[in-house]
Amino acid sequence: MRLFAAVVPPPEAIDELAVAVHGLERMPGAGGLRWTGRPAWHFTLAFYGEVAEEVVPELSERLARAARHSEPFPVALCGGGHFGGRALWVGASGDLEALRLLADRAESAGRRAGLEMGEHRGYRAHLTLARSRGSANLRPYAAALDPFAGGAWTVGELHLVRSRLPVSGVPGEQPRYETLEQWGLGRGWAALGAEE
């Protein structure tokens, strides 16, 4: 299974962002980008890649521990940026140190479960909005996102998500994401189960 740990914004934050993205999709050249759909909007904390089914229970237990040791914290979607000419993203404001710590704990959970995590890199909070097949000039889109500032919300859950890559070969088909498990942050929370 292709898995990652994530923070998923609430519907209100997604709705605010969707308004901004609608404007971006109408800009010149936007049709040449692959825009991610609302169901795919999340902050990846740690990417685990292909994980054997027998490893998932240990990974889940370690993520549950990471969630228990992380208190809820406020964030908001805001601003924009790009990674070269490949990916356009919206950033975050609020308690970014708590978000980084949660990402570090999610990465550590993978390592301790025996997963090959590669070289550790500092966490940069971003939610991917669009990708380019080649190298596109994403600066105008990032500039248009600069003034965007969504309302604050409380990160209260850690999600273990399964990614199903497109297999049909249909142009524009998106990966599908399915929450396998989620845990409330803080010691007072138990596992919340999977969302459908």
Secondary structure as the mmCIF struct_conf table of DSSP 4:
data_model
#
loop_
_struct_conf.conf_type_id
_struct_conf.id
_struct_conf.beg_label_comp_id
_struct_conf.beg_label_asym_id
_struct_conf.beg_label_seq_id
_struct_conf.end_label_comp_id
_struct_conf.end_label_asym_id
_struct_conf.end_label_seq_id
STRN STRN1 ARG A 2 VAL A 7
HELX_RH_AL_P HELX_RH_AL_P1 PRO A 11 LEU A 24
TURN_TY1_P TURN_TY1_P1 GLU A 25 ARG A 26
BEND BEND1 MET A 27 MET A 27
TURN_TY1_P TURN_TY1_P2 PRO A 28 GLY A 29
HELX_RH_3T_P HELX_RH_3T_P1 ALA A 30 GLY A 32
BEND BEND2 LEU A 33 LEU A 33
STRN STRN2 ARG A 34 TRP A 35
HELX_LH_PP_P HELX_LH_PP_P1 THR A 36 GLY A 37
HELX_RH_3T_P HELX_RH_3T_P2 ARG A 38 ALA A 40
STRN STRN3 PHE A 43 GLU A 50
HELX_RH_3T_P HELX_RH_3T_P3 GLU A 53 VAL A 55
HELX_RH_AL_P HELX_RH_AL_P2 VAL A 56 ARG A 68
TURN_TY1_P TURN_TY1_P3 HIS A 69 HIS A 69
BEND BEND3 SER A 70 SER A 70
STRN STRN4 PHE A 73 PHE A 83
TURN_TY1_P TURN_TY1_P4 GLY A 84 ARG A 86
STRN STRN5 ALA A 87 GLY A 94
HELX_RH_AL_P HELX_RH_AL_P3 LEU A 96 ARG A 112
TURN_TY1_P TURN_TY1_P5 ALA A 113 GLY A 114
BEND BEND4 GLU A 119 GLU A 119
STRN STRN6 LEU A 127 ARG A 131
BEND BEND5 ARG A 133 GLY A 134
HELX_RH_AL_P HELX_RH_AL_P4 ARG A 139 LEU A 145
TURN_TY1_P TURN_TY1_P6 ASP A 146 PRO A 147
STRN STRN7 ALA A 149 ALA A 149
HELX_LH_PP_P HELX_LH_PP_P2 GLY A 150 ALA A 152
STRN STRN8 TRP A 153 VAL A 155
STRN STRN9 GLU A 157 ARG A 164
BEND BEND6 SER A 168 SER A 168
TURN_TY1_P TURN_TY1_P7 PRO A 171 GLY A 172
HELX_LH_PP_P HELX_LH_PP_P3 GLU A 173 PRO A 175
STRN STRN10 ARG A 176 GLY A 184
BEND BEND7 LEU A 185 GLY A 186
TURN_TY1_P TURN_TY1_P8 ARG A 187 GLY A 188
STRN STRN11 ALA A 191 ALA A 191
#
